[in-house]
């Protein structure tokens, strides 16, 4: 495991431990506010990561952004979404109103508050972690297995969407509501392109111009 | 060059995300100043003021002396047994 991944893992563990240690602190509405803000940001970043991944597979961003750049952003946004999910869940440990237990943040459907919606969020978090970890271990697993694991991203996205809509405090806000709608529309549109096997016309022309043994244009 | 561009993009996005989370948290805290939704609401029933002691008003007229009952000013006090009374019983 690289040092950056070890550092990231250490950050998660330290954050969780620090959260457990500071549970007795009286923080008022701050934990709840941090949870809301980080939850919304996590969903936005997860949506962007899923969209980037679909842009890669459909090659729809060719000509607009270089594919390596999109790939780099896709990976970075996936890790960023995991970080924000950790902040979102960790801040709930401080909340004195609902009083989530550590177990309720890890095991789905045992929360006293909105068990189904919160459980969907827990499942989404686990699936996001699994898919990201599978990408880190891509060289150690077969491409077929990696692809099957990566399809779990769709389930993670829709579970997080359901979690945000039904358990989120701010769903009634127009900005948040339309954010959910636009995100779902974008992901569904790109997924439809992916399923139908859409390929951008530019890509077909570039492929035709590619040399027999060389690389097609647009690849770095 | 590409690595530097990617790093710059990551740093920019990371900074934007951190700013959005901090800014959003501040906004949400300010939007709920009384902690109305985070802390449990303590609803206390209003304490009813004690009823004002009202005394029946007895008009000061000669022919109305038996109409209004006399309000007892104090409870009758049972006379305590005195040493004198006890000694008188014994003898």
HADDOCK unambig.tbl for C-alpha pairs under 7 A between the chains (distance, minus, plus):
assign (segid A and resid 28 and name CA) (segid B and resid 35 and name CA) 6.90 0.50 0.50
assign (segid A and resid 29 and name CA) (segid B and resid 29 and name CA) 6.21 0.50 0.50
assign (segid A and resid 29 and name CA) (segid B and resid 35 and name CA) 5.74 0.50 0.50
assign (segid A and resid 29 and name CA) (segid B and resid 38 and name CA) 5.53 0.50 0.50
assign (segid A and resid 30 and name CA) (segid B and resid 29 and name CA) 6.12 0.50 0.50
assign (segid A and resid 32 and name CA) (segid B and resid 38 and name CA) 6.65 0.50 0.50
assign (segid A and resid 33 and name CA) (segid B and resid 25 and name CA) 4.75 0.50 0.50
assign (segid A and resid 33 and name CA) (segid B and resid 28 and name CA) 5.22 0.50 0.50
assign (segid A and resid 33 and name CA) (segid B and resid 29 and name CA) 5.73 0.50 0.50
assign (segid A and resid 34 and name CA) (segid B and resid 25 and name CA) 4.81 0.50 0.50
assign (segid A and resid 37 and name CA) (segid B and resid 21 and name CA) 5.18 0.50 0.50
assign (segid A and resid 37 and name CA) (segid B and resid 24 and name CA) 5.10 0.50 0.50
assign (segid A and resid 37 and name CA) (segid B and resid 25 and name CA) 5.50 0.50 0.50
assign (segid A and resid 38 and name CA) (segid B and resid 21 and name CA) 5.45 0.50 0.50
assign (segid A and resid 41 and name CA) (segid B and resid 21 and name CA) 6.80 0.50 0.50
assign (segid A and resid 69 and name CA) (segid B and resid 6 and name CA) 6.98 0.50 0.50
assign (segid A and resid 96 and name CA) (segid B and resid 39 and name CA) 6.49 0.50 0.50
assign (segid A and resid 97 and name CA) (segid B and resid 38 and name CA) 5.21 0.50 0.50
assign (segid A and resid 97 and name CA) (segid B and resid 39 and name CA) 4.97 0.50 0.50
assign (segid A and resid 97 and name CA) (segid B and resid 40 and name CA) 5.94 0.50 0.50
